Amino acid sequence: MGHLDARDKAIALKNWTILCDFDGTISVEDVIDSLLDSFGQTGWRTLEHDWCAGRIGSRTCMTGQVALLDMSRDELNTHLDRLWIDRDFAAFVAEARSLNVPLHIVSDGVDYAIDRMLRRDGLDDLPLMANHLLPGPAARTWRLETPHQAPGCSAGVCKCAVAASARQRERRVLLIGDGASDFCVADRVDFVFAKNRLIEHCRTMGLPYLPINGFEDALAYLPQLVSGRLTSMRHMAALNA
């Protein structure tokens, strides 16, 4: 992976910022889905189907689903404490810091869950943008606030706006993600470490990316990206054409 074309060299010349998804990327499983499976009342799957079919946006879907959660705070905490993050994520954070590459968690999930899960590994000091999970008006009810939404964007957290802000500071942006909430922003960053459904999106759209199984792979690739020695799958395909 040592050969670079002109675009790859240009990417390497800039300072990098990492935008990292949480659910299914840092976390081993999707936190919101696991909460809905355990505590969701009838109707949350209908919202999920409407979102998957494109009839509603993720903000509408999530707001409705959170309103259908029936759980106490103790039940919420007990459930979250049974969930885990990628075992190599802490090492990846340490490597990013050693390379002076800022890492921001940008998630369309909920801040309370992310903060609690990261705190176990001493990583709750990472910059975080996510939806706010708050107690509802009645016992065992919850509501969602979306302070990071943007005009014209149907997501609770507009990842594209975050990427644009980083670019305004003349930084290159690395996205690490796994699914549909990362599709839009993947088209607006400089490189992607992709998991799961995001791999096929990057391949189909011809985006500069590398597939990863988890942060063990990302940990190996990051120094190569920063130094300019990393070749994307798109470039490798061109060389083999």
Residue pairs with C-beta under 8 A, 6 or more apart in sequence:
1 224
1 229
1 230
1 231
2 229
2 231
3 231
3 235
3 239
4 12
4 228
4 229
4 231
4 235
5 235
5 238
7 208
8 208
8 228
8 230
8 231
8 232
8 235
9 228
11 172
11 190
11 191
11 208
11 228
12 225
12 226
12 227
12 228
12 229
13 228
14 170
14 171
14 172
14 190
15 100
15 101
15 170
15 171
15 172
16 101
16 171
16 172
16 173
16 174
16 225
16 226
17 101
17 102
17 103
17 104
17 166
17 169
17 171
17 172
17 173
17 174
18 96
18 101
18 102
18 103
18 104
18 173
18 174
18 175
18 176
19 104
19 106
19 159
19 162
19 163
19 166
19 173
19 174
19 175
19 176
19 185
19 189
20 26
20 103
20 104
20 105
20 106
20 175
20 176
20 177
21 105
21 106
21 107
21 175
21 176
21 177
21 178
21 179
21 181
21 182
22 31
22 105
22 107
22 109
22 114
22 130
23 29
23 30
23 31
23 32
23 33
23 107
23 108
23 109
24 30
24 178
24 179
24 195
24 196
25 86
25 176
25 177
25 178
25 195
26 85
26 86
26 89
26 105
26 118
26 215
27 83
27 84
27 85
27 86
27 117
28 83
28 84
28 85
28 86
29 83
31 80
31 83
31 109
31 110
31 113
31 114
31 117
32 62
32 65
32 109
32 110
32 113
34 79
34 83
35 69
35 71
35 76
35 79
35 113
36 44
36 65
36 68
36 69
38 71
38 79
39 69
39 70
39 71
39 75
39 76
39 79
40 65
40 68
40 69
40 70
41 68
41 69
41 70
42 68
43 64
43 68
44 64
44 65
44 68
47 56
47 60
47 61
47 64
47 65
47 68
48 61
48 65
50 56
50 61
51 57
51 58
51 60
51 61
56 154
57 153
57 154
57 155
58 108
58 154
58 155
58 156
58 181
59 146
59 149
59 154
59 155
59 156
60 154
62 108
62 131
62 144
62 146
62 156
63 143
63 144
63 146
63 156
66 110
66 133
66 142
66 143
66 144
67 136
67 141
67 142
67 143
67 144
69 141
69 142
70 140
70 141
71 79
71 140
71 142
72 139
72 140
73 135
76 112
77 116
80 113
80 116
80 117
81 116
81 120
83 117
84 117
85 117
85 118
85 121
86 214
86 215
87 215
88 214
88 215
88 216
88 218
88 219
89 121
89 123
89 215
90 121
90 122
90 123
91 215
91 219
92 215
92 218
92 219
92 222
93 103
93 123
93 126
95 219
95 222
95 223
96 102
96 103
96 222
97 103
99 222
99 223
99 226
101 174
101 222
101 226
102 127
103 126
103 127
104 126
104 127
104 128
104 129
104 162
105 114
105 126
105 127
105 128
105 129
105 130
106 129
106 130
106 157
106 159
106 162
107 114
107 128
107 129
107 130
107 131
107 157
108 130
108 131
108 155
108 156
108 157
108 159
108 181
109 130
109 131
110 130
110 131
110 132
110 133
110 144
111 128
111 130
111 131
111 132
111 133
112 132
112 133
113 133
114 128
114 130
115 124
115 128
118 124
118 126
129 148
129 157
129 162
130 148
130 157
131 144
131 145
131 146
131 148
131 156
131 157
132 144
132 145
132 146
132 147
133 142
133 143
133 144
134 142
134 143
134 144
134 145
135 141
135 142
135 143
136 142
136 143
137 143
144 156
146 156
146 157
148 156
148 157
148 158
148 161
148 162
149 155
149 156
149 157
149 158
150 158
150 160
150 161
153 160
153 161
155 181
155 184
159 175
159 181
159 182
159 184
159 185
160 184
160 185
160 188
162 185
163 173
163 175
163 185
163 188
163 189
164 188
166 173
167 173
172 190
172 191
173 188
173 189
173 190
173 191
174 189
174 190
174 191
174 192
174 193
174 222
174 225
175 182
175 185
175 186
175 189
175 191
175 192
175 193
176 192
176 193
176 195
176 212
176 218
177 185
177 186
177 192
177 194
177 195
177 198
178 194
178 195
178 196
178 197
178 198
179 196
179 197
179 198
180 197
182 192
182 198
182 201
183 198
183 201
186 192
186 194
186 198
186 201
186 202
186 205
186 207
186 209
187 205
187 207
190 208
191 208
191 209
191 210
191 225
191 230
191 232
192 198
192 202
192 207
192 208
192 209
192 210
193 209
193 210
193 212
193 217
193 218
193 221
194 201
194 202
194 209
194 210
194 211
194 212
195 211
195 212
195 213
195 214
198 209
199 209
199 211
201 207
202 209
202 233
203 209
203 233
206 234
207 234
208 232
208 233
208 234
208 235
209 232
209 233
209 234
210 217
210 221
210 230
210 232
210 233
211 233
212 218
212 221
221 230
224 230
